[in-house]
Amino acid sequence: MAKVVIVDDERSLLHSLQLELRRVGHQCHGFETGEQFLHHVEEMTPELVLLDIRLPDMDGLEIIRRIKRDGHEFPIIVMTAFASISNAVAAMREGAVDYVEKPVDLEQLNLVIQRNLENVQIKGRLELLERTQPLESATVELIGQQDSFLKLVEMARRVAAPDVQRAADLPTILLLGETGTGKDMMARYIHQNSPAAKFSFVQLNCAAFPRDLIESELFGYEKGAFTDARATKKGLLEIAGEGTVFLDEIGELAVELQAKLLSALETRSFRRIGGTRSRTMRARIIAATNADLTRRIREGQFREDLFYRLNVFTMALPALRDRLDDLDLLARHFIAKFARKYRKKIPDLSPAALARMRTYSWPGNIRELSHVMENVTLLNDSVLIQPHHLGLSTGALPMELALPKDAIVCNVSEPGFTLDKLEQQVIQQALTLTQGNVSEAAKMLGLSRGALRRRLEHVDNDQ
């Protein structure tokens, strides 16, 4: 339900409308004059306003003009005792979305309010679809039978849907795990099993955009806030409504933006870039990272106070090499999925292929397994998948593969030995094994591409 404000100088009508709207579940506040309403509109942040067209202190049309001038975007429904189409047309020309006539028919009023609230949601979702990938309509299914994984899924169900009234009151969740362990799928699963499921799921990869673009995507901006801001743009925190905002790769967020995000989490409000009005944040926040945030904190790259604000509830997703009991089940799930996609017969896994898969380190985890199974299903017509079909001889090293001749041997008693020096050697060896492919080296080391780039820059600066 929504936060509705009624502005009407007829006290008995005002009270009866408040009672009716509260009865159907809305939060309702009332004002008897236009000045009272305009004085409190900033703090009220209504989602819909019922406005009498004739007030003792000012004309309703003037109120609509001032509301629109100040950048407020909530829908306004005017009420008029004058059965005049001209009054309604004038109000809608100024920015009202609908009107009702007095005496007010309560059943009709509820229908008008519901219709316009749904229009706001539809508009927000259309804007969201233009800027992000929509949440798949199919229910997210988490595949696994290993006891430790089943306990994790049960934990996700419990934290997804505590008994709270608003999505913003749901606990913030921090998902930890290597690249490809399914943190985005876990976030979607939590969303779909929460009260926020009927609203939007918004995902933002903090490592994929430059700082300025992330700030505008997250918080939005006002027209004229900077050179290219030719129109006002809502941020994802705003258009998510009472849904879920998933901040992937949160460890890559610039420190200056971390402070702004922390403020939004603590106050449940934010401002668009170039804006002066605080806007209520109603969405739930789920963050994820494959980085060691405690190390980032020590290095001054991540704010400790933001870490504790995000770390209300933490879930650590296991690497695929720690879920070998699920390997067969996951592989067959992906084979069946891609066989349907490419209209091919479902091949089977030979015992030898499965044994080969169990000795592989899977640095890309479930995402890598999915890609391997897609290639096998698409490119081979064999009814039985053999080890040579898997193509696991390149890329990341199998777990049982012998060390190469130039493998790093760690001797802590060696003069001048430091952890930084060892890290440089490990990075160099990963780049050698991947023939300089930064993305593949990052996967091998369990880092994001951006994180490896920063470490390489650190090495260059030291030299």
C-alpha positions in Angstrom: 0.0 0.0 0.0 1.0 3.6 -0.4 1.6 6.8 1.5 -1.3 9.1 0.6 -1.8 12.8 1.5 -5.2 14.5 1.4 -5.5 18.3 1.2 -9.1 19.5 1.9 -10.5 22.3 4.1 -13.7 20.4 4.7 -12.8 18.7 8.0 -15.5 16.1 8.1 -14.7 14.9 4.5 -11.0 15.0 5.3 -11.5 12.7 8.3 -13.9 10.3 6.5 -11.4 10.0 3.6 -8.6 9.3 6.0 -10.6 6.5 7.7 -11.5 4.9 4.3 -8.0 4.9 2.9 -6.5 3.6 6.2 -9.2 0.9 6.1 -7.9 -0.4 2.7 -4.3 -0.3 3.9 -2.8 3.0 2.9 -0.8 5.3 5.2 -2.8 8.5 5.2 -2.0 12.1 6.3 -4.3 15.1 6.0 -3.9 18.9 5.7 -6.6 21.6 5.7 -4.7 24.3 3.9 -2.3 24.5 0.9 0.4 26.3 2.9 0.4 23.5 5.5 0.8 20.9 2.8 3.5 22.8 1.0 5.4 23.3 4.2 5.5 19.6 5.0 5.7 18.0 1.5 9.5 17.6 1.7 9.4 15.5 4.8 6.2 13.7 3.9 7.5 12.3 0.6 3.9 11.1 -0.4 3.4 8.6 -3.1 0.0 10.1 -4.1 -1.9 13.3 -3.3 -5.6 14.0 -3.2 -6.0 17.7 -3.6 -9.1 19.9 -3.3 -9.2 22.3 -6.2 -10.6 25.1 -4.0 -8.9 25.9 -0.7 -9.3 28.9 1.6 -5.7 30.1 1.2 -4.8 29.4 -2.4 -6.0 27.8 -5.6 -5.4 24.2 -6.2 -3.9 24.9 -9.6 -1.2 27.1 -8.0 -0.3 24.3 -5.6 0.1 21.9 -8.6 2.3 24.4 -10.3 4.6 24.8 -7.3 4.8 21.0 -6.8 5.9 20.5 -10.3 8.3 23.5 -10.2 10.0 21.9 -7.2 10.5 18.7 -9.1 8.1 16.4 -7.2 6.8 13.6 -9.3 4.1 11.9 -7.2 0.7 11.7 -8.9 -1.9 14.3 -8.0 -5.7 13.6 -8.1 -7.9 16.7 -7.8 -11.3 16.8 -6.1 -13.8 19.4 -7.2 -17.3 20.1 -6.1 -17.9 21.9 -9.3 -19.1 19.5 -12.0 -17.1 21.3 -14.6 -15.0 19.6 -17.1 -13.0 22.9 -17.5 -11.7 22.7 -13.9 -10.5 19.1 -14.4 -8.9 19.9 -17.8 -7.1 22.9 -16.3 -5.8 20.8 -13.4 -4.6 18.1 -15.7 -3.0 20.6 -18.0 -0.9 21.8 -15.0 0.1 18.2 -14.1 -2.7 16.4 -12.3 -3.2 12.8 -13.4 -6.9 12.4 -12.7 -9.9 13.9 -10.9 -13.0 12.9 -8.8 -16.1 14.9 -8.2 -17.7 15.8 -4.9 -19.5 14.3 -3.2 -16.9 11.6 -3.4 -17.9 8.0 -4.1 -15.5 6.0 -1.9 -15.6 2.9 -4.1 -14.8 5.0 -7.2 -12.1 6.8 -5.3 -10.4 3.6 -4.3 -10.4 2.5 -8.0 -8.9 5.8 -9.2 -6.2 5.7 -6.5 -5.3 2.0 -7.3 -5.2 2.7 -11.1 -2.8 5.6 -10.7 -0.6 3.8 -8.3 -0.3 0.9 -10.7 0.5 3.4 -13.5 3.4 4.7 -11.4 4.7 1.2 -10.9 4.4 0.4 -14.6 6.2 3.6 -15.6 9.0 2.8 -13.2 9.3 -0.8 -14.5 9.4 0.4 -18.1 12.2 2.9 -17.2 14.0 0.0 -15.5 13.7 -2.3 -18.5 15.3 0.4 -20.6 18.4 0.5 -18.4 18.8 -3.0 -16.9 18.2 -6.6 -17.7 14.8 -7.6 -16.3 14.4 -10.3 -13.7 13.5 -13.6 -15.5 9.9 -14.5 -15.0 10.9 -18.1 -14.2 11.5 -18.9 -10.6 15.1 -19.0 -9.7 16.1 -22.6 -8.7 19.2 -23.3 -6.6 20.5 -26.7 -7.6 22.3 -28.8 -5.0 22.0 -31.7 -2.5 25.1 -31.4 -0.4 24.2 -30.8 3.3 26.3 -27.6 3.6 24.6 -26.1 0.5 21.1 -27.1 1.7 21.7 -25.4 5.0 22.8 -22.3 3.1 19.5 -22.4 1.1 17.5 -22.8 4.2 19.3 -19.8 5.7 18.5 -17.8 2.6 14.8 -18.6 3.0 14.8 -17.5 6.6 16.5 -14.2 6.0 14.5 -13.5 2.8 11.1 -13.0 4.5 11.0 -11.8 8.1 7.8 -10.3 9.2 8.3 -6.6 8.4 6.1 -4.0 6.8 8.5 -2.4 4.3 11.3 -3.8 2.1 13.6 -1.1 3.5 13.2 -2.7 7.0 14.5 -6.1 5.7 18.1 -6.9 6.8 20.9 -5.9 4.5 22.7 -9.0 3.2 26.3 -9.4 2.2 27.1 -12.3 -0.1 30.7 -13.5 -0.2 32.3 -16.0 -2.6 34.6 -16.5 -5.5 33.8 -15.4 -9.0 31.1 -17.7 -10.5 29.8 -19.2 -7.3 26.3 -17.9 -8.0 26.0 -14.8 -5.8 23.7 -13.1 -8.3 21.4 -16.2 -8.4 21.4 -16.3 -4.6 20.4 -12.6 -4.5 17.5 -13.2 -7.0 16.4 -16.3 -4.9 16.3 -14.1 -1.8 14.3 -11.5 -3.7 11.8 -13.9 -5.1 11.2 -15.4 -1.6 10.8 -12.0 0.1 7.9 -9.5 0.4 9.8 -7.4 -2.2 9.1 -10.1 -4.9 6.2 -8.2 -6.5 8.5 -5.2 -7.1 11.6 -4.8 -9.2 15.0 -6.5 -8.8 17.7 -4.1 -9.8 21.3 -5.2 -10.4 24.3 -2.8 -10.6 27.8 -4.1 -11.1 30.1 -1.7 -9.3 33.2 -2.8 -11.3 31.6 -2.4 -14.7 31.2 1.4 -14.8 33.3 4.5 -14.1 32.7 6.4 -10.9 30.6 9.2 -12.3 28.4 6.8 -14.2 27.8 4.6 -11.2 26.8 7.6 -9.1 24.2 8.8 -11.6 22.9 5.2 -12.1 22.5 4.7 -8.4 21.3 8.1 -7.2 20.0 9.7 -10.4 20.4 13.4 -11.3 18.5 16.6 -11.9 18.2 18.4 -15.2 21.2 20.7 -15.5 23.3 19.0 -12.8 26.2 18.7 -15.3 26.8 19.4 -19.0 25.1 16.4 -20.4 22.2 16.3 -18.0 19.5 17.5 -20.4 16.7 15.9 -18.5 16.0 14.6 -15.0 16.9 10.9 -14.5 15.8 8.7 -11.6 18.5 6.5 -10.0 18.1 2.8 -9.4 17.6 3.3 -5.7 14.5 5.3 -6.6 13.0 3.3 -9.4 13.4 0.0 -7.5 10.6 1.2 -5.3 10.0 -1.4 -2.6 12.0 -4.0 -4.5 15.6 -5.1 -4.2 18.8 -3.4 -5.2 21.6 -5.8 -5.8 25.1 -4.2 -5.7 27.5 -6.7 -7.2 31.2 -6.3 -6.8 30.7 -3.9 -4.0 34.4 -4.1 -3.1 35.2 -2.2 -6.3 33.0 0.8 -5.4 35.1 4.1 -5.2 35.7 5.2 -1.6 34.0 8.6 -2.1 30.8 6.8 -3.3 31.0 4.4 -0.4 30.4 7.4 1.9 27.3 8.4 -0.1 26.0 4.9 0.0 26.6 4.6 3.7 24.6 7.8 4.3 21.7 6.4 2.2 21.7 3.2 4.2 21.8 5.0 7.6 19.2 7.6 6.8 17.1 5.6 4.3 17.2 8.7 2.1 19.4 10.2 -0.7 19.6 13.1 -3.1 19.9 13.0 -6.8 23.1 14.6 -8.2 22.4 18.3 -8.3 19.3 17.9 -6.2 18.3 19.6 -3.0 15.4 17.4 -2.0 15.9 14.2 0.0 14.1 11.1 -1.4 13.1 8.1 0.7 14.9 4.9 -0.1 12.3 2.1 0.2 14.3 -0.8 -1.3 16.2 -3.6 0.3 19.9 -3.8 -0.3 21.9 -6.9 -1.1 25.6 -6.6 -1.8 28.1 -9.1 -3.1 31.9 -9.3 -3.5 34.6 -11.8 -4.2 37.2 -9.5 -2.6 38.6 -9.8 0.9 36.9 -6.7 2.4 38.9 -7.0 5.7 42.1 -6.6 3.7 40.6 -3.7 1.7 39.8 -2.0 5.0 43.4 -2.4 6.2 44.6 -1.0 2.8 42.2 2.0 3.1 40.3 0.9 0.0 37.0 0.1 1.8 35.2 1.9 4.6 35.0 0.0 7.8 31.7 1.6 8.8 30.1 0.7 5.4 31.3 -2.9 5.9 29.5 -3.2 9.2 26.4 -1.5 7.8 26.3 -4.1 4.9 27.4 -6.9 7.1 24.0 -7.2 9.0 23.7 -10.8 7.6 26.5 -12.5 5.7 26.3 -15.6 3.5 29.5 -17.2 2.2 28.9 -19.2 -1.0 31.2 -22.2 -1.4 33.5 -22.8 -4.4 32.5 -25.6 -6.7 35.6 -27.6 -5.7 34.0 -27.7 -2.2 30.7 -28.9 -3.6 31.9 -32.0 -5.5 28.8 -34.0 -4.3 26.8 -31.6 -6.4 29.0 -31.7 -9.4 27.1 -34.5 -11.2 23.7 -32.9 -10.4 24.8 -29.5 -11.6 26.4 -30.8 -14.8 23.3 -32.8 -15.8 21.1 -29.8 -15.0 23.1 -27.6 -17.5 23.3 -30.3 -20.1 19.5 -30.7 -20.1 19.0 -26.9 -20.1 21.2 -26.4 -23.2 19.9 -29.5 -25.0 16.4 -27.9 -24.8 17.8 -24.6 -25.9 19.6 -25.9 -28.9 16.9 -28.7 -29.7 19.4 -31.5 -29.3 19.1 -34.9 -27.7 20.3 -34.9 -24.1 23.7 -36.6 -23.9 24.9 -38.5 -20.9 28.1 -38.1 -18.9 30.5 -41.0 -18.9 32.0 -42.1 -15.6 35.4 -41.1 -17.0 34.2 -37.6 -17.9 32.8 -37.2 -14.4 36.0 -38.4 -12.8 38.0 -35.9 -15.0 35.6 -33.1 -13.9 36.2 -34.0 -10.2 39.9 -33.5 -10.5 39.6 -30.1 -12.1 39.9 -27.0 -9.9 37.0 -25.0 -11.5 38.4 -21.5 -11.0 35.3 -20.1 -12.7 33.1 -22.2 -10.4 29.5 -22.8 -11.5 29.6 -20.2 -14.2 32.6 -22.1 -15.8 30.8 -25.4 -15.4 27.8 -23.9 -17.2 29.9 -22.7 -20.1 31.7 -26.1 -20.4 28.4 -28.0 -20.5 27.0 -25.5 -23.1 30.0 -26.1 -25.4 29.8 -29.8 -25.0 26.1 -29.9 -25.7 26.2 -27.6 -28.7 29.4 -28.8 -30.4 29.2 -32.6 -29.9 26.7 -35.1 -31.2 27.9 -37.9 -29.1 25.3 -39.6 -26.9 28.0 -40.2 -24.2 30.3 -37.3 -23.1 33.9 -38.5 -22.8 36.8 -36.7 -21.0 38.2 -35.3 -24.3 34.9 -33.6 -25.1 35.2 -31.4 -22.0 38.2 -29.4 -23.2 39.6 -29.0 -19.6 43.3 -29.4 -20.6 43.6 -25.6 -21.1 42.9 -22.6 -18.8 43.0 -23.2 -15.1 45.2 -26.0 -13.8 43.6 -29.3 -12.7 43.9 -29.8 -8.9 46.2 -32.9 -9.3 48.4 -31.5 -12.1 52.1 -31.5 -11.3 53.8 -28.2 -10.7 55.6 -26.7 -13.7 59.3 -26.3 -13.6 59.1 -22.6 -12.9 56.5 -23.0 -10.1 56.9 -20.7 -7.1 58.5 -22.3 -4.1 58.0 -20.2 -1.0 60.9 -19.9 1.4 60.0 -17.5 4.2 63.6 -17.6 5.6 64.9 -16.0 2.4 66.3 -12.5 3.0 64.0 -9.8 1.8 60.9 -12.2 1.6 57.6 -10.3 1.9 54.0 -11.1 1.2 53.9 -8.4 -1.4 56.8 -10.0 -3.2 55.1 -13.4 -3.1 51.9 -11.8 -4.5 53.9 -10.3 -7.4 55.3 -13.7 -8.2 51.9 -15.4 -8.1 50.4 -12.8 -10.4 53.3 -13.1 -12.8 53.0 -16.8 -12.9 49.3 -16.6 -13.6 49.9 -14.2 -16.4 52.5 -16.6 -17.8 50.2 -19.6 -17.7 47.4 -17.6 -19.4 49.8 -16.1 -22.0 49.1 -12.6 -20.7 45.3 -12.9 -20.7 44.3 -10.7 -17.8 40.7 -11.9 -17.6 41.8 -15.6 -17.5 44.6 -14.8 -14.9 42.0 -13.0 -12.7 39.7 -16.1 -12.9 42.6 -18.3 -11.9 43.4 -16.2 -8.9 39.8 -15.8 -7.8 39.8 -12.0 -8.5 37.8 -9.7 -10.6 39.5 -8.2 -13.6 39.4 -4.8 -12.0 41.0 -6.1 -8.8 43.9 -7.7 -10.8 44.4 -4.5 -12.8 44.8 -2.5 -9.5 47.3 -5.0 -8.2 49.3 -4.8 -11.5 49.3 -1.0 -11.2 50.6 -1.4 -7.6 53.4 -3.6 -8.9 54.3 -1.1 -11.6 54.4 1.8 -9.1 56.7 -0.2 -6.8 59.1 -0.8 -9.6 
